[in-house]
Amino acid sequence: MLAVTQRTRQFALRIIKFVHSLPPGDTSRVIGNQLLRSGTSVGANYRAAERAKSDAHFISKLGDVEESRRTPR
């Protein structure tokens, strides 16, 4: 099984490819920008959690990962 870091990176790359495949237009641009922000934030937040200085900080950062996974911006 792939590590979480690898999986979140692959997910972000799939999101980027998908957004680039959307047809041109205002709706696609707005939705595409939203997908890019939320689809890439999970991996970025997880990598920040990996750099945590303590167990408590790591757990706190994982909470950020969970929140960004569930909450559209």
N, C-alpha and C positions, 0 to 999 in steps of 0.2 A: 504494500500500500504506500502511496506517496505521502510525504510529509505535508503537514498543513501549509507550510510556506510555499511549497511547490504547487499545491492544489490551488491556493489563493492566487498565485501568479498566473497559472493556466486559466483560471476563471476570468481574471482581469483581461488577459489577452483575447479570450473568446468574446468578452463584452466589447472590447475595442473593435475587433473584426466585425461584429454584428452591427455596431453603430455606423461603421464605415459603409456597410452594405445597405443602409436605409436610403430610401429615395430622397432626393433633394426637396426641401420645403420647410416652412416655418415649424410645422408640427414635428417633423422628424428631427429638426435641429434642437427644439426644446426638449423633447423626450430623449434624444440621443445624449444631450448634455447631462441630463439627470442620470441616465444609466451610467455614463462614464464616471460621474462623481460617486455614486453609490456602489457601483461595481468594483471600483478600484480602492475604495476606502477600507474595505474589509481587510485586504492584504496589507495595506499600509499600517492600519491599526494593530494587526497581529505582529508585524515586524517590530513595531514600537514596543509591544508587550514583551517580545523576546529580549529586548535590551533593558528590561526593568532592572532596577538596582536591588530590589528586595522581593520576597514572595508576595507581600501585601501590594506592592506596586504592580507586580505581574497580574495579580487577580483583578486589581482595579482596571488595568488596561484591557484585560479580556472582557470586562464588562463593557468597555467602549466598543470592542469588536462586535459583541452581541447586539448592542444598541444600533450600531451602524448597519448591521445585517438586517435588522427588522424595520428600521425607520427610514422611509424615503425622505430626502431633503427637499 
